[in-house]
Amino acid sequence: MTVQTEGKRKVSREIEYFNLDVIISVGYRVKSQRGTQFRQWATQRLKEYLVQGYVINEKRLAEKQMHLQTLKTGIRIVSRAI
């Protein structure tokens, strides 16, 4: 059961989780355009991880940087008021 906040209310849902090994093995067996896209995406991520030793979620990083900038601005404003 997963609980999350949506607006002002808490919502719980039953979410089915799948084993990563199963997702990858099915993705590499599907013969379709979407299957090809998955294989290209997965291969790129694996390649990045093997070469760099880590993979960065760029979208999440950008969101966190925006949040950090907002906090810095707020601290700057409060500091000036003191």
mmCIF file of the N, C-alpha and C atoms, coordinates in Angstrom:
data_MODEL
# 
_entry.id   MODEL 
# 
loop_
_atom_site.group_PDB 
_atom_site.id 
_atom_site.type_symbol 
_atom_site.label_atom_id 
_atom_site.label_alt_id 
_atom_site.label_comp_id 
_atom_site.label_asym_id 
_atom_site.label_entity_id 
_atom_site.label_seq_id 
_atom_site.pdbx_PDB_ins_code 
_atom_site.Cartn_x 
_atom_site.Cartn_y 
_atom_site.Cartn_z 
_atom_site.occupancy 
_atom_site.B_iso_or_equiv 
_atom_site.pdbx_formal_charge 
_atom_site.auth_seq_id 
_atom_site.auth_comp_id 
_atom_site.auth_asym_id 
_atom_site.auth_atom_id 
_atom_site.pdbx_PDB_model_num 
ATOM 1   N N  . MET A 1 1  ? 0.862  -1.170 0.000   1.00 0.00 ? 1  MET A N  1 
ATOM 2   C CA . MET A 1 1  ? 0.000  0.000  0.000   1.00 0.00 ? 1  MET A CA 1 
ATOM 3   C C  . MET A 1 1  ? 0.907  1.232  0.000   1.00 0.00 ? 1  MET A C  1 
ATOM 4   N N  . THR A 1 2  ? 0.628  2.157  -0.888  1.00 0.00 ? 2  THR A N  1 
ATOM 5   C CA . THR A 1 2  ? 1.380  3.397  -0.986  1.00 0.00 ? 2  THR A CA 1 
ATOM 6   C C  . THR A 1 2  ? 0.460  4.548  -0.614  1.00 0.00 ? 2  THR A C  1 
ATOM 7   N N  . VAL A 1 3  ? 0.948  5.406  0.269   1.00 0.00 ? 3  VAL A N  1 
ATOM 8   C CA . VAL A 1 3  ? 0.173  6.570  0.699   1.00 0.00 ? 3  VAL A CA 1 
ATOM 9   C C  . VAL A 1 3  ? 0.904  7.814  0.219   1.00 0.00 ? 3  VAL A C  1 
ATOM 10  N N  . GLN A 1 4  ? 0.156  8.737  -0.361  1.00 0.00 ? 4  GLN A N  1 
ATOM 11  C CA . GLN A 1 4  ? 0.753  9.990  -0.805  1.00 0.00 ? 4  GLN A CA 1 
ATOM 12  C C  . GLN A 1 4  ? -0.232 11.121 -0.582  1.00 0.00 ? 4  GLN A C  1 
ATOM 13  N N  . THR A 1 5  ? 0.289  12.327 -0.548  1.00 0.00 ? 5  THR A N  1 
ATOM 14  C CA . THR A 1 5  ? -0.550 13.494 -0.359  1.00 0.00 ? 5  THR A CA 1 
ATOM 15  C C  . THR A 1 5  ? -0.863 14.100 -1.719  1.00 0.00 ? 5  THR A C  1 
ATOM 16  N N  . GLU A 1 6  ? -2.131 14.305 -1.975  1.00 0.00 ? 6  GLU A N  1 
ATOM 17  C CA . GLU A 1 6  ? -2.581 14.961 -3.204  1.00 0.00 ? 6  GLU A CA 1 
ATOM 18  C C  . GLU A 1 6  ? -3.382 16.174 -2.779  1.00 0.00 ? 6  GLU A C  1 
ATOM 19  N N  . GLY A 1 7  ? -2.767 17.334 -2.907  1.00 0.00 ? 7  GLY A N  1 
ATOM 20  C CA . GLY A 1 7  ? -3.423 18.543 -2.425  1.00 0.00 ? 7  GLY A CA 1 
ATOM 21  C C  . GLY A 1 7  ? -3.434 18.513 -0.910  1.00 0.00 ? 7  GLY A C  1 
ATOM 22  N N  . LYS A 1 8  ? -4.632 18.552 -0.331  1.00 0.00 ? 8  LYS A N  1 
ATOM 23  C CA . LYS A 1 8  ? -4.750 18.555 1.125   1.00 0.00 ? 8  LYS A CA 1 
ATOM 24  C C  . LYS A 1 8  ? -5.193 17.207 1.679   1.00 0.00 ? 8  LYS A C  1 
ATOM 25  N N  . ARG A 1 9  ? -5.305 16.212 0.810   1.00 0.00 ? 9  ARG A N  1 
ATOM 26  C CA . ARG A 1 9  ? -5.793 14.922 1.285   1.00 0.00 ? 9  ARG A CA 1 
ATOM 27  C C  . ARG A 1 9  ? -4.759 13.832 1.071   1.00 0.00 ? 9  ARG A C  1 
ATOM 28  N N  . LYS A 1 10 ? -4.839 12.823 1.933   1.00 0.00 ? 10 LYS A N  1 
ATOM 29  C CA . LYS A 1 10 ? -3.940 11.668 1.806   1.00 0.00 ? 10 LYS A CA 1 
ATOM 30  C C  . LYS A 1 10 ? -4.674 10.579 1.050   1.00 0.00 ? 10 LYS A C  1 
ATOM 31  N N  . VAL A 1 11 ? -3.999 10.020 0.071   1.00 0.00 ? 11 VAL A N  1 
ATOM 32  C CA . VAL A 1 11 ? -4.598 8.998  -0.775  1.00 0.00 ? 11 VAL A CA 1 
ATOM 33  C C  . VAL A 1 11 ? -3.750 7.739  -0.673  1.00 0.00 ? 11 VAL A C  1 
ATOM 34  N N  . SER A 1 12 ? -4.410 6.601  -0.515  1.00 0.00 ? 12 SER A N  1 
ATOM 35  C CA . SER A 1 12 ? -3.673 5.340  -0.492  1.00 0.00 ? 12 SER A CA 1 
ATOM 36  C C  . SER A 1 12 ? -4.113 4.498  -1.677  1.00 0.00 ? 12 SER A C  1 
ATOM 37  N N  . ARG A 1 13 ? -3.135 3.837  -2.273  1.00 0.00 ? 13 ARG A N  1 
ATOM 38  C CA . ARG A 1 13 ? -3.388 3.008  -3.446  1.00 0.00 ? 13 ARG A CA 1 
ATOM 39  C C  . ARG A 1 13 ? -2.589 1.722  -3.344  1.00 0.00 ? 13 ARG A C  1 
ATOM 40  N N  . GLU A 1 14 ? -3.146 0.687  -3.904  1.00 0.00 ? 14 GLU A N  1 
ATOM 41  C CA . GLU A 1 14 ? -2.400 -0.552 -4.070  1.00 0.00 ? 14 GLU A CA 1 
ATOM 42  C C  . GLU A 1 14 ? -1.613 -0.423 -5.368  1.00 0.00 ? 14 GLU A C  1 
ATOM 43  N N  . ILE A 1 15 ? -0.308 -0.489 -5.285  1.00 0.00 ? 15 ILE A N  1 
ATOM 44  C CA . ILE A 1 15 ? 0.531  -0.370 -6.464  1.00 0.00 ? 15 ILE A CA 1 
ATOM 45  C C  . ILE A 1 15 ? 1.301  -1.669 -6.638  1.00 0.00 ? 15 ILE A C  1 
ATOM 46  N N  . GLU A 1 16 ? 1.272  -2.171 -7.855  1.00 0.00 ? 16 GLU A N  1 
ATOM 47  C CA . GLU A 1 16 ? 1.980  -3.399 -8.157  1.00 0.00 ? 16 GLU A CA 1 
ATOM 48  C C  . GLU A 1 16 ? 3.418  -3.054 -8.533  1.00 0.00 ? 16 GLU A C  1 
ATOM 49  N N  . TYR A 1 17 ? 4.368  -3.673 -7.863  1.00 0.00 ? 17 TYR A N  1 
ATOM 50  C CA . TYR A 1 17 ? 5.780  -3.457 -8.166  1.00 0.00 ? 17 TYR A CA 1 
ATOM 51  C C  . TYR A 1 17 ? 6.309  -4.673 -8.898  1.00 0.00 ? 17 TYR A C  1 
ATOM 52  N N  . PHE A 1 18 ? 7.191  -4.446 -9.861  1.00 0.00 ? 18 PHE A N  1 
ATOM 53  C CA . PHE A 1 18 ? 7.737  -5.540 -10.635 1.00 0.00 ? 18 PHE A CA 1 
ATOM 54  C C  . PHE A 1 18 ? 9.231  -5.639 -10.399 1.00 0.00 ? 18 PHE A C  1 
ATOM 55  N N  . ASN A 1 19 ? 9.746  -6.820 -10.502 1.00 0.00 ? 19 ASN A N  1 
ATOM 56  C CA . ASN A 1 19 ? 11.153 -7.093 -10.342 1.00 0.00 ? 19 ASN A CA 1 
ATOM 57  C C  . ASN A 1 19 ? 11.920 -6.481 -11.518 1.00 0.00 ? 19 ASN A C  1 
ATOM 58  N N  . LEU A 1 20 ? 13.008 -5.777 -11.251 1.00 0.00 ? 20 LEU A N  1 
ATOM 59  C CA . LEU A 1 20 ? 13.795 -5.136 -12.300 1.00 0.00 ? 20 LEU A CA 1 
ATOM 60  C C  . LEU A 1 20 ? 14.297 -6.146 -13.322 1.00 0.00 ? 20 LEU A C  1 
ATOM 61  N N  . ASP A 1 21 ? 14.699 -7.322 -12.869 1.00 0.00 ? 21 ASP A N  1 
ATOM 62  C CA . ASP A 1 21 ? 15.172 -8.352 -13.791 1.00 0.00 ? 21 ASP A CA 1 
ATOM 63  C C  . ASP A 1 21 ? 14.088 -8.742 -14.790 1.00 0.00 ? 21 ASP A C  1 
ATOM 64  N N  . VAL A 1 22 ? 12.844 -8.820 -14.328 1.00 0.00 ? 22 VAL A N  1 
ATOM 65  C CA . VAL A 1 22 ? 11.731 -9.175 -15.204 1.00 0.00 ? 22 VAL A CA 1 
ATOM 66  C C  . VAL A 1 22 ? 11.490 -8.070 -16.224 1.00 0.00 ? 22 VAL A C  1 
ATOM 67  N N  . ILE A 1 23 ? 11.494 -6.820 -15.772 1.00 0.00 ? 23 ILE A N  1 
ATOM 68  C CA . ILE A 1 23 ? 11.274 -5.689 -16.676 1.00 0.00 ? 23 ILE A CA 1 
ATOM 69  C C  . ILE A 1 23 ? 12.325 -5.680 -17.783 1.00 0.00 ? 23 ILE A C  1 
ATOM 70  N N  . ILE A 1 24 ? 13.572 -5.843 -17.401 1.00 0.00 ? 24 ILE A N  1 
ATOM 71  C CA . ILE A 1 24 ? 14.654 -5.816 -18.383 1.00 0.00 ? 24 ILE A CA 1 
ATOM 72  C C  . ILE A 1 24 ? 14.556 -7.000 -19.342 1.00 0.00 ? 24 ILE A C  1 
ATOM 73  N N  . SER A 1 25 ? 14.295 -8.193 -18.813 1.00 0.00 ? 25 SER A N  1 
ATOM 74  C CA . SER A 1 25 ? 14.243 -9.360 -19.703 1.00 0.00 ? 25 SER A CA 1 
ATOM 75  C C  . SER A 1 25 ? 13.072 -9.268 -20.670 1.00 0.00 ? 25 SER A C  1 
ATOM 76  N N  . VAL A 1 26 ? 11.924 -8.791 -20.223 1.00 0.00 ? 26 VAL A N  1 
ATOM 77  C CA . VAL A 1 26 ? 10.779 -8.620 -21.125 1.00 0.00 ? 26 VAL A CA 1 
ATOM 78  C C  . VAL A 1 26 ? 11.085 -7.521 -22.135 1.00 0.00 ? 26 VAL A C  1 
ATOM 79  N N  . GLY A 1 27 ? 11.667 -6.416 -21.676 1.00 0.00 ? 27 GLY A N  1 
ATOM 80  C CA . GLY A 1 27 ? 11.998 -5.307 -22.567 1.00 0.00 ? 27 GLY A CA 1 
ATOM 81  C C  . GLY A 1 27 ? 12.952 -5.704 -23.667 1.00 0.00 ? 27 GLY A C  1 
ATOM 82  N N  . TYR A 1 28 ? 13.848 -6.651 -23.391 1.00 0.00 ? 28 TYR A N  1 
ATOM 83  C CA . TYR A 1 28 ? 14.800 -7.088 -24.400 1.00 0.00 ? 28 TYR A CA 1 
ATOM 84  C C  . TYR A 1 28 ? 14.233 -8.173 -25.304 1.00 0.00 ? 28 TYR A C  1 
ATOM 85  N N  . ARG A 1 29 ? 13.029 -8.671 -25.009 1.00 0.00 ? 29 ARG A N  1 
ATOM 86  C CA . ARG A 1 29 ? 12.416 -9.700 -25.850 1.00 0.00 ? 29 ARG A CA 1 
ATOM 87  C C  . ARG A 1 29 ? 11.281 -9.167 -26.729 1.00 0.00 ? 29 ARG A C  1 
ATOM 88  N N  . VAL A 1 30 ? 10.730 -8.040 -26.364 1.00 0.00 ? 30 VAL A N  1 
ATOM 89  C CA . VAL A 1 30 ? 9.590  -7.490 -27.102 1.00 0.00 ? 30 VAL A CA 1 
ATOM 90  C C  . VAL A 1 30 ? 10.056 -7.000 -28.475 1.00 0.00 ? 30 VAL A C  1 
ATOM 91  N N  . LYS A 1 31 ? 9.327  -7.398 -29.511 1.00 0.00 ? 31 LYS A N  1 
ATOM 92  C CA . LYS A 1 31 ? 9.687  -6.991 -30.873 1.00 0.00 ? 31 LYS A CA 1 
ATOM 93  C C  . LYS A 1 31 ? 8.693  -5.942 -31.337 1.00 0.00 ? 31 LYS A C  1 
ATOM 94  N N  . SER A 1 32 ? 8.981  -4.706 -30.962 1.00 0.00 ? 32 SER A N  1 
ATOM 95  C CA . SER A 1 32 ? 8.128  -3.591 -31.367 1.00 0.00 ? 32 SER A CA 1 
ATOM 96  C C  . SER A 1 32 ? 8.969  -2.323 -31.342 1.00 0.00 ? 32 SER A C  1 
ATOM 97  N N  . GLN A 1 33 ? 8.389  -1.230 -31.838 1.00 0.00 ? 33 GLN A N  1 
ATOM 98  C CA . GLN A 1 33 ? 9.106  0.047  -31.820 1.00 0.00 ? 33 GLN A CA 1 
ATOM 99  C C  . GLN A 1 33 ? 9.368  0.472  -30.375 1.00 0.00 ? 33 GLN A C  1 
ATOM 100 N N  . ARG A 1 34 ? 8.384  0.281  -29.514 1.00 0.00 ? 34 ARG A N  1 
ATOM 101 C CA . ARG A 1 34 ? 8.541  0.656  -28.102 1.00 0.00 ? 34 ARG A CA 1 
ATOM 102 C C  . ARG A 1 34 ? 9.612  -0.204 -27.424 1.00 0.00 ? 34 ARG A C  1 
ATOM 103 N N  . GLY A 1 35 ? 9.652  -1.490 -27.790 1.00 0.00 ? 35 GLY A N  1 
ATOM 104 C CA . GLY A 1 35 ? 10.683 -2.380 -27.263 1.00 0.00 ? 35 GLY A CA 1 
ATOM 105 C C  . GLY A 1 35 ? 12.069 -1.925 -27.681 1.00 0.00 ? 35 GLY A C  1 
ATOM 106 N N  . THR A 1 36 ? 12.195 -1.492 -28.929 1.00 0.00 ? 36 THR A N  1 
ATOM 107 C CA . THR A 1 36 ? 13.472 -0.966 -29.433 1.00 0.00 ? 36 THR A CA 1 
ATOM 108 C C  . THR A 1 36 ? 13.871 0.290  -28.666 1.00 0.00 ? 36 THR A C  1 
ATOM 109 N N  . GLN A 1 37 ? 12.911 1.183  -28.419 1.00 0.00 ? 37 GLN A N  1 
ATOM 110 C CA . GLN A 1 37 ? 13.200 2.400  -27.648 1.00 0.00 ? 37 GLN A CA 1 
ATOM 111 C C  . GLN A 1 37 ? 13.680 2.045  -26.241 1.00 0.00 ? 37 GLN A C  1 
ATOM 112 N N  . PHE A 1 38 ? 13.027 1.061  -25.625 1.00 0.00 ? 38 PHE A N  1 
ATOM 113 C CA . PHE A 1 38 ? 13.439 0.642  -24.283 1.00 0.00 ? 38 PHE A CA 1 
ATOM 114 C C  . PHE A 1 38 ? 14.864 0.107  -24.304 1.00 0.00 ? 38 PHE A C  1 
ATOM 115 N N  . ARG A 1 39 ? 15.173 -0.750 -25.282 1.00 0.00 ? 39 ARG A N  1 
ATOM 116 C CA . ARG A 1 39 ? 16.514 -1.325 -25.359 1.00 0.00 ? 39 ARG A CA 1 
ATOM 117 C C  . ARG A 1 39 ? 17.574 -0.244 -25.536 1.00 0.00 ? 39 ARG A C  1 
ATOM 118 N N  . GLN A 1 40 ? 17.279 0.750  -26.387 1.00 0.00 ? 40 GLN A N  1 
ATOM 119 C CA . GLN A 1 40 ? 18.236 1.845  -26.585 1.00 0.00 ? 40 GLN A CA 1 
ATOM 120 C C  . GLN A 1 40 ? 18.422 2.631  -25.292 1.00 0.00 ? 40 GLN A C  1 
ATOM 121 N N  . TRP A 1 41 ? 17.311 2.928  -24.599 1.00 0.00 ? 41 TRP A N  1 
ATOM 122 C CA . TRP A 1 41 ? 17.386 3.674  -23.345 1.00 0.00 ? 41 TRP A CA 1 
ATOM 123 C C  . TRP A 1 41 ? 18.154 2.876  -22.293 1.00 0.00 ? 41 TRP A C  1 
ATOM 124 N N  . ALA A 1 42 ? 17.801 1.607  -22.126 1.00 0.00 ? 42 ALA A N  1 
ATOM 125 C CA . ALA A 1 42 ? 18.439 0.769  -21.100 1.00 0.00 ? 42 ALA A CA 1 
ATOM 126 C C  . ALA A 1 42 ? 19.922 0.580  -21.390 1.00 0.00 ? 42 ALA A C  1 
ATOM 127 N N  . THR A 1 43 ? 20.251 0.364  -22.646 1.00 0.00 ? 43 THR A N  1 
ATOM 128 C CA . THR A 1 43 ? 21.650 0.176  -23.018 1.00 0.00 ? 43 THR A CA 1 
ATOM 129 C C  . THR A 1 43 ? 22.459 1.441  -22.725 1.00 0.00 ? 43 THR A C  1 
ATOM 130 N N  . GLN A 1 44 ? 21.895 2.610  -23.018 1.00 0.00 ? 44 GLN A N  1 
ATOM 131 C CA . GLN A 1 44 ? 22.590 3.870  -22.741 1.00 0.00 ? 44 GLN A CA 1 
ATOM 132 C C  . GLN A 1 44 ? 22.825 4.045  -21.241 1.00 0.00 ? 44 GLN A C  1 
ATOM 133 N N  . ARG A 1 45 ? 21.786 3.762  -20.423 1.00 0.00 ? 45 ARG A N  1 
ATOM 134 C CA . ARG A 1 45 ? 21.936 3.892  -18.969 1.00 0.00 ? 45 ARG A CA 1 
ATOM 135 C C  . ARG A 1 45 ? 23.000 2.929  -18.443 1.00 0.00 ? 45 ARG A C  1 
ATOM 136 N N  . LEU A 1 46 ? 22.966 1.686  -18.928 1.00 0.00 ? 46 LEU A N  1 
ATOM 137 C CA . LEU A 1 46 ? 23.958 0.702  -18.482 1.00 0.00 ? 46 LEU A CA 1 
ATOM 138 C C  . LEU A 1 46 ? 25.365 1.120  -18.887 1.00 0.00 ? 46 LEU A C  1 
ATOM 139 N N  . LYS A 1 47 ? 25.491 1.642  -20.100 1.00 0.00 ? 47 LYS A N  1 
ATOM 140 C CA . LYS A 1 47 ? 26.792 2.102  -20.590 1.00 0.00 ? 47 LYS A CA 1 
ATOM 141 C C  . LYS A 1 47 ? 27.311 3.251  -19.725 1.00 0.00 ? 47 LYS A C  1 
ATOM 142 N N  . GLU A 1 48 ? 26.447 4.220  -19.421 1.00 0.00 ? 48 GLU A N  1 
ATOM 143 C CA . GLU A 1 48 ? 26.848 5.343  -18.567 1.00 0.00 ? 48 GLU A CA 1 
ATOM 144 C C  . GLU A 1 48 ? 27.305 4.835  -17.205 1.00 0.00 ? 48 GLU A C  1 
ATOM 145 N N  . TYR A 1 49 ? 26.541 3.898  -16.650 1.00 0.00 ? 49 TYR A N  1 
ATOM 146 C CA . TYR A 1 49 ? 26.879 3.390  -15.325 1.00 0.00 ? 49 TYR A CA 1 
ATOM 147 C C  . TYR A 1 49 ? 28.214 2.656  -15.338 1.00 0.00 ? 49 TYR A C  1 
ATOM 148 N N  . LEU A 1 50 ? 28.438 1.849  -16.367 1.00 0.00 ? 50 LEU A N  1 
ATOM 149 C CA . LEU A 1 50 ? 29.690 1.098  -16.443 1.00 0.00 ? 50 LEU A CA 1 
ATOM 150 C C  . LEU A 1 50 ? 30.894 2.004  -16.642 1.00 0.00 ? 50 LEU A C  1 
ATOM 151 N N  . VAL A 1 51 ? 30.729 3.062  -17.431 1.00 0.00 ? 51 VAL A N  1 
ATOM 152 C CA . VAL A 1 51 ? 31.845 3.966  -17.702 1.00 0.00 ? 51 VAL A CA 1 
ATOM 153 C C  . VAL A 1 51 ? 32.094 4.907  -16.526 1.00 0.00 ? 51 VAL A C  1 
ATOM 154 N N  . GLN A 1 52 ? 30.998 5.524  -15.999 1.00 0.00 ? 52 GLN A N  1 
ATOM 155 C CA . GLN A 1 52 ? 31.149 6.532  -14.956 1.00 0.00 ? 52 GLN A CA 1 
ATOM 156 C C  . GLN A 1 52 ? 31.055 5.961  -13.545 1.00 0.00 ? 52 GLN A C  1 
ATOM 157 N N  . GLY A 1 53 ? 30.392 4.845  -13.394 1.00 0.00 ? 53 GLY A N  1 
ATOM 158 C CA . GLY A 1 53 ? 30.194 4.264  -12.072 1.00 0.00 ? 53 GLY A CA 1 
ATOM 159 C C  . GLY A 1 53 ? 28.925 4.757  -11.407 1.00 0.00 ? 53 GLY A C  1 
ATOM 160 N N  . TYR A 1 54 ? 28.181 5.653  -12.075 1.00 0.00 ? 54 TYR A N  1 
ATOM 161 C CA . TYR A 1 54 ? 26.925 6.177  -11.553 1.00 0.00 ? 54 TYR A CA 1 
ATOM 162 C C  . TYR A 1 54 ? 26.110 6.748  -12.705 1.00 0.00 ? 54 TYR A C  1 
ATOM 163 N N  . VAL A 1 55 ? 24.818 6.955  -12.450 1.00 0.00 ? 55 VAL A N  1 
ATOM 164 C CA . VAL A 1 55 ? 23.933 7.575  -13.424 1.00 0.00 ? 55 VAL A CA 1 
ATOM 165 C C  . VAL A 1 55 ? 23.209 8.715  -12.721 1.00 0.00 ? 55 VAL A C  1 
ATOM 166 N N  . ILE A 1 56 ? 23.066 9.852  -13.385 1.00 0.00 ? 56 ILE A N  1 
ATOM 167 C CA . ILE A 1 56 ? 22.409 11.014 -12.791 1.00 0.00 ? 56 ILE A CA 1 
ATOM 168 C C  . ILE A 1 56 ? 21.038 11.203 -13.409 1.00 0.00 ? 56 ILE A C  1 
ATOM 169 N N  . ASN A 1 57 ? 20.041 11.372 -12.546 1.00 0.00 ? 57 ASN A N  1 
ATOM 170 C CA . ASN A 1 57 ? 18.692 11.695 -13.004 1.00 0.00 ? 57 ASN A CA 1 
ATOM 171 C C  . ASN A 1 57 ? 18.664 13.206 -13.194 1.00 0.00 ? 57 ASN A C  1 
ATOM 172 N N  . GLU A 1 58 ? 18.873 13.656 -14.427 1.00 0.00 ? 58 GLU A N  1 
ATOM 173 C CA . GLU A 1 58 ? 19.029 15.082 -14.707 1.00 0.00 ? 58 GLU A CA 1 
ATOM 174 C C  . GLU A 1 58 ? 17.770 15.882 -14.395 1.00 0.00 ? 58 GLU A C  1 
ATOM 175 N N  . LYS A 1 59 ? 16.610 15.312 -14.650 1.00 0.00 ? 59 LYS A N  1 
ATOM 176 C CA . LYS A 1 59 ? 15.352 16.016 -14.374 1.00 0.00 ? 59 LYS A CA 1 
ATOM 177 C C  . LYS A 1 59 ? 15.210 16.256 -12.872 1.00 0.00 ? 59 LYS A C  1 
ATOM 178 N N  . ARG A 1 60 ? 15.466 15.224 -12.076 1.00 0.00 ? 60 ARG A N  1 
ATOM 179 C CA . ARG A 1 60 ? 15.355 15.358 -10.615 1.00 0.00 ? 60 ARG A CA 1 
ATOM 180 C C  . ARG A 1 60 ? 16.404 16.333 -10.079 1.00 0.00 ? 60 ARG A C  1 
ATOM 181 N N  . LEU A 1 61 ? 17.599 16.274 -10.626 1.00 0.00 ? 61 LEU A N  1 
ATOM 182 C CA . LEU A 1 61 ? 18.658 17.180 -10.203 1.00 0.00 ? 61 LEU A CA 1 
ATOM 183 C C  . LEU A 1 61 ? 18.263 18.632 -10.477 1.00 0.00 ? 61 LEU A C  1 
ATOM 184 N N  . ALA A 1 62 ? 17.696 18.895 -11.652 1.00 0.00 ? 62 ALA A N  1 
ATOM 185 C CA . ALA A 1 62 ? 17.268 20.256 -12.000 1.00 0.00 ? 62 ALA A CA 1 
ATOM 186 C C  . ALA A 1 62 ? 16.170 20.734 -11.047 1.00 0.00 ? 62 ALA A C  1 
ATOM 187 N N  . GLU A 1 63 ? 15.231 19.842 -10.701 1.00 0.00 ? 63 GLU A N  1 
ATOM 188 C CA . GLU A 1 63 ? 14.159 20.214 -9.771  1.00 0.00 ? 63 GLU A CA 1 
ATOM 189 C C  . GLU A 1 63 ? 14.734 20.558 -8.399  1.00 0.00 ? 63 GLU A C  1 
ATOM 190 N N  . LYS A 1 64 ? 15.689 19.767 -7.945  1.00 0.00 ? 64 LYS A N  1 
ATOM 191 C CA . LYS A 1 64 ? 16.308 20.013 -6.633  1.00 0.00 ? 64 LYS A CA 1 
ATOM 192 C C  . LYS A 1 64 ? 17.095 21.320 -6.647  1.00 0.00 ? 64 LYS A C  1 
ATOM 193 N N  . GLN A 1 65 ? 17.759 21.621 -7.759  1.00 0.00 ? 65 GLN A N  1 
ATOM 194 C CA . GLN A 1 65 ? 18.515 22.870 -7.856  1.00 0.00 ? 65 GLN A CA 1 
ATOM 195 C C  . GLN A 1 65 ? 17.578 24.072 -7.811  1.00 0.00 ? 65 GLN A C  1 
ATOM 196 N N  . MET A 1 66 ? 16.412 23.969 -8.468  1.00 0.00 ? 66 MET A N  1 
ATOM 197 C CA . MET A 1 66 ? 15.437 25.057 -8.428  1.00 0.00 ? 66 MET A CA 1 
ATOM 198 C C  . MET A 1 66 ? 14.926 25.241 -6.994  1.00 0.00 ? 66 MET A C  1 
ATOM 199 N N  . HIS A 1 67 ? 14.665 24.139 -6.313  1.00 0.00 ? 67 HIS A N  1 
ATOM 200 C CA . HIS A 1 67 ? 14.194 24.202 -4.923  1.00 0.00 ? 67 HIS A CA 1 
ATOM 201 C C  . HIS A 1 67 ? 15.261 24.843 -4.031  1.00 0.00 ? 67 HIS A C  1 
ATOM 202 N N  . LEU A 1 68 ? 16.504 24.450 -4.227  1.00 0.00 ? 68 LEU A N  1 
ATOM 203 C CA . LEU A 1 68 ? 17.609 25.022 -3.450  1.00 0.00 ? 68 LEU A CA 1 
ATOM 204 C C  . LEU A 1 68 ? 17.736 26.521 -3.697  1.00 0.00 ? 68 LEU A C  1 
ATOM 205 N N  . GLN A 1 69 ? 17.588 26.940 -4.956  1.00 0.00 ? 69 GLN A N  1 
ATOM 206 C CA . GLN A 1 69 ? 17.662 28.362 -5.281  1.00 0.00 ? 69 GLN A CA 1 
ATOM 207 C C  . GLN A 1 69 ? 16.553 29.141 -4.588  1.00 0.00 ? 69 GLN A C  1 
ATOM 208 N N  . THR A 1 70 ? 15.345 28.557 -4.545  1.00 0.00 ? 70 THR A N  1 
ATOM 209 C CA . THR A 1 70 ? 14.224 29.191 -3.854  1.00 0.00 ? 70 THR A CA 1 
ATOM 210 C C  . THR A 1 70 ? 14.530 29.355 -2.365  1.00 0.00 ? 70 THR A C  1 
ATOM 211 N N  . LEU A 1 71 ? 15.101 28.329 -1.763  1.00 0.00 ? 71 LEU A N  1 
ATOM 212 C CA . LEU A 1 71 ? 15.465 28.401 -0.337  1.00 0.00 ? 71 LEU A CA 1 
ATOM 213 C C  . LEU A 1 71 ? 16.535 29.465 -0.095  1.00 0.00 ? 71 LEU A C  1 
ATOM 214 N N  . LYS A 1 72 ? 17.525 29.519 -0.974  1.00 0.00 ? 72 LYS A N  1 
ATOM 215 C CA . LYS A 1 72 ? 18.579 30.527 -0.835  1.00 0.00 ? 72 LYS A CA 1 
ATOM 216 C C  . LYS A 1 72 ? 17.998 31.940 -0.908  1.00 0.00 ? 72 LYS A C  1 
ATOM 217 N N  . THR A 1 73 ? 17.078 32.155 -1.841  1.00 0.00 ? 73 THR A N  1 
ATOM 218 C CA . THR A 1 73 ? 16.441 33.459 -1.983  1.00 0.00 ? 73 THR A CA 1 
ATOM 219 C C  . THR A 1 73 ? 15.674 33.814 -0.717  1.00 0.00 ? 73 THR A C  1 
ATOM 220 N N  . GLY A 1 74 ? 14.958 32.844 -0.163  1.00 0.00 ? 74 GLY A N  1 
ATOM 221 C CA . GLY A 1 74 ? 14.211 33.079 1.064   1.00 0.00 ? 74 GLY A CA 1 
ATOM 222 C C  . GLY A 1 74 ? 15.121 33.420 2.217   1.00 0.00 ? 74 GLY A C  1 
ATOM 223 N N  . ILE A 1 75 ? 16.228 32.724 2.328   1.00 0.00 ? 75 ILE A N  1 
ATOM 224 C CA . ILE A 1 75 ? 17.195 33.004 3.408   1.00 0.00 ? 75 ILE A CA 1 
ATOM 225 C C  . ILE A 1 75 ? 17.788 34.391 3.239   1.00 0.00 ? 75 ILE A C  1 
ATOM 226 N N  . ARG A 1 76 ? 18.094 34.772 2.006   1.00 0.00 ? 76 ARG A N  1 
ATOM 227 C CA . ARG A 1 76 ? 18.656 36.089 1.725   1.00 0.00 ? 76 ARG A CA 1 
ATOM 228 C C  . ARG A 1 76 ? 17.677 37.188 2.154   1.00 0.00 ? 76 ARG A C  1 
ATOM 229 N N  . ILE A 1 77 ? 16.387 36.988 1.842   1.00 0.00 ? 77 ILE A N  1 
ATOM 230 C CA . ILE A 1 77 ? 15.368 37.978 2.198   1.00 0.00 ? 77 ILE A CA 1 
ATOM 231 C C  . ILE A 1 77 ? 15.233 38.105 3.705   1.00 0.00 ? 77 ILE A C  1 
ATOM 232 N N  . VAL A 1 78 ? 15.211 36.962 4.388   1.00 0.00 ? 78 VAL A N  1 
ATOM 233 C CA . VAL A 1 78 ? 15.089 36.971 5.854   1.00 0.00 ? 78 VAL A CA 1 
ATOM 234 C C  . VAL A 1 78 ? 16.317 37.608 6.487   1.00 0.00 ? 78 VAL A C  1 
ATOM 235 N N  . SER A 1 79 ? 17.494 37.331 5.947   1.00 0.00 ? 79 SER A N  1 
ATOM 236 C CA . SER A 1 79 ? 18.733 37.899 6.479   1.00 0.00 ? 79 SER A CA 1 
ATOM 237 C C  . SER A 1 79 ? 18.754 39.409 6.387   1.00 0.00 ? 79 SER A C  1 
ATOM 238 N N  . ARG A 1 80 ? 18.228 39.944 5.305   1.00 0.00 ? 80 ARG A N  1 
ATOM 239 C CA . ARG A 1 80 ? 18.200 41.398 5.121   1.00 0.00 ? 80 ARG A CA 1 
ATOM 240 C C  . ARG A 1 80 ? 17.221 42.057 6.094   1.00 0.00 ? 80 ARG A C  1 
ATOM 241 N N  . ALA A 1 81 ? 16.153 41.329 6.449   1.00 0.00 ? 81 ALA A N  1 
ATOM 242 C CA . ALA A 1 81 ? 15.137 41.892 7.331   1.00 0.00 ? 81 ALA A CA 1 
ATOM 243 C C  . ALA A 1 81 ? 15.622 41.980 8.779   1.00 0.00 ? 81 ALA A C  1 
ATOM 244 N N  . ILE A 1 82 ? 16.624 41.211 9.110   1.00 0.00 ? 82 ILE A N  1 
ATOM 245 C CA . ILE A 1 82 ? 17.105 41.171 10.508  1.00 0.00 ? 82 ILE A CA 1 
ATOM 246 C C  . ILE A 1 82 ? 18.027 42.305 10.808  1.00 0.00 ? 82 ILE A C  1 
# 
